Amino acid sequence: MGPYSEEKQFQRATSIKRLLDDNPDMDPLYRAIWKKHLMNLALNETTYNYRVKNIYSNLRREIISWEQ
């Protein structure tokens, strides 16, 4: 995830919209998933940064033991 870009979010929205429009016979489950992705795109930098922070602050590093 990089810095917020209004242009990148617009490209993402356009791509998803095209996917939905070009595939009228798409399985309803997949259509619902893609519609949800479209509706959940961050529309401003504050929302985007909040989501990025939330994702990365909830990740936990797994400790790998080399001993067995």
Summary of the structure (lengths in Angstrom):
residues: 68
radius of gyration: 17.1
end to end distance: 35.3
largest distance: 53.6
contacts: 118
relative contact order: 0.13
helix: 62%
strand: 0%
